[in-house]
Every structure is written in C-alpha cells, then in structure tokens.
Amino acid sequence: MPHGYRIVRSNEGIDFDELAALLKSADLADFDAVTRKKAFEGSSIVAYVFQKDLLVGCGRALSDGAYEAALYDVAVLPAYQGRGLGRLIVETILAELEGQNVIFFASVGKEAFYEKLGCLRMSTGMAHWRNPQRMRERGYSA
Ligand SMILES: CC(C)(COP(=O)(O)OP(=O)(O)OC[C@H]1O[C@@H](n2cnc3c(N)ncnc32)[C@H](O)[C@@H]1OP(=O)(O)O)[C@@H](O)C(=O)NCCC(=O)NCCS
C-alpha cells in the first residue's frame, strides 16, 4: 500500500457526487451521481482509495461468485496517477476474485498498464455495446 493512502471496500459513507467527479476527471463516460451510485452499489466488489478524506481512486467488479467476473470503472484522479494507486485498486479486486476469469475492456492506451498487472489481451473479445457508433469512434471496436 503506498504510504498515506487507505483502501475502503464498502459503499458506506461514499460521497457519490465526489465519485462521479472522479470518474469524469478520468474521462470514463459521464454518468451522474445517482447512476454511479446504482452501479457501485450493484457491484459485487468495490474498492475506493482515500488520501485522508479525499477520494483519489476507485474500481469495481461484478462476479457470479463462482468462476466469471468483470472489472469496471478503474480510475485515479489525474494528480494522483503514477503513484501505484491504480495497481493497488486492480490487485485488490483481482485478489478477491482469485480463481475466476476476470474480463474487461481497457481504455484505449491503457492496455500496457493492465499487461503490467499480468492481464492478457483477448483475441475473441466481443461486445454488445450500448452505443456502438460511439464505441467505434473511440477506438473500442473496428
Ligand atoms: C489507468 C490508471 C487507472 C492507472 O493508474 P495509476 O495509478 O496511474 O497507475 P500505477 O501508478 O498504479 O501504475 C502501475 C504500473 O503501470 C504503469 N502504467 C500506468 N499507466 C500506464 C499506461 N498508460 N501505459 C503503460 N504503463 C502504465 C506504471 O508505470 C506502473 O509501472 P511500474 O509498476 O513498473 O512502476 C490511471 O491512469 C487512470 O485513472 N486513467 C484514466 C482512467 C482509465 O483510463 N482507467 C482505465 C479504465 S479501463
């Protein structure tokens, strides 16, 4: 754990306006606080990183509790990136999902970050996107 930070594994006490702002600052879609709250509260695993009372990072995963899981919304405030916090979030979640397949789509340009954490590219990855046109434009699908 990088010095001066703490990790929180529940949604209790989370300020979802602050969370929505964090995810917006990391350019991970633009959902409002109510929608972010629904997503994080509906997830099997959440991880939040704080420096004192400031929310500086987050991540969440869905799991069937047996062998399949998916990772979403991994983000670190821009000013706090490059300090090992992204690694902390992903490793914390993956440790809890040990023994399960964990799939996700990396943001364009962030593939090498996940490769450093032992993740492999999927050669048959398929998605039924909410907005296929937008995802094509952003480089997630050909
Ligand atoms: C991707 C993100 C979570 C990484 O968080 P971070 O705290 O900056 O990453 P860390 O400091 O933990 O980096 C861990 C390792 O990955 C490397 N790394 C980080 N970002 C990288 C990138 N874009 N490309 C290659 N390597 C990267 C670091 O150099 C570090 O390497 P090291 O362990 O050998 O020193 C952060 O950049 C972010 O929030 N980006 C915007 C949101 C986003 O794209 N999230 C991913 C959604 S799939």
The ligand as a Gaussian input file, in Angstrom:
#p B3LYP/6-31G(d) Opt

LIG

0 1
 C       -5.094000       3.629000     -15.820000
 C       -4.922000       4.233000     -14.416000
 C       -6.003000       3.666000     -13.512000
 C       -3.532000       3.829000     -13.906000
 O       -3.430000       4.289000     -12.564000
 P       -2.054000       4.796000     -11.958000
 O       -2.269000       4.976000     -10.501000
 O       -1.554000       5.962000     -12.733000
 O       -1.099000       3.556000     -12.239000
 P        0.071000       2.992000     -11.310000
 O        0.873000       4.153000     -10.811000
 O       -0.500000       2.074000     -10.305000
 O        0.912000       2.191000     -12.382000
 C        1.220000       0.806000     -12.223000
 C        2.214000       0.457000     -13.303000
 O        1.598000       0.634000     -14.604000
 C        2.348000       1.567000     -15.373000
 N        1.395000       2.361000     -16.144000
 C        0.453000       3.204000     -15.680000
 N       -0.242000       3.731000     -16.703000
 C        0.281000       3.195000     -17.835000
 C       -0.009000       3.347000     -19.218000
 N       -0.992000       4.146000     -19.662000
 N        0.749000       2.635000     -20.104000
 C        1.747000       1.838000     -19.673000
 N        2.045000       1.631000     -18.364000
 C        1.326000       2.311000     -17.463000
 C        3.133000       2.386000     -14.380000
 O        4.272000       2.925000     -14.960000
 C        3.428000       1.363000     -13.300000
 O        4.520000       0.594000     -13.703000
 P        5.580000       0.024000     -12.607000
 O        4.791000      -0.771000     -11.607000
 O        6.518000      -0.774000     -13.410000
 O        6.184000       1.249000     -11.969000
 C       -4.962000       5.773000     -14.460000
 O       -4.047000       6.226000     -15.430000
 C       -6.322000       6.347000     -14.783000
 O       -7.162000       6.532000     -13.916000
 N       -6.569000       6.672000     -16.059000
 C       -7.822000       7.266000     -16.502000
 C       -8.954000       6.272000     -16.393000
 C       -8.706000       4.997000     -17.148000
 O       -8.324000       5.008000     -18.307000
 N       -8.930000       3.877000     -16.456000
 C       -8.790000       2.559000     -17.020000
 C      -10.134000       2.075000     -17.396000
 S      -10.021000       0.522000     -18.222000

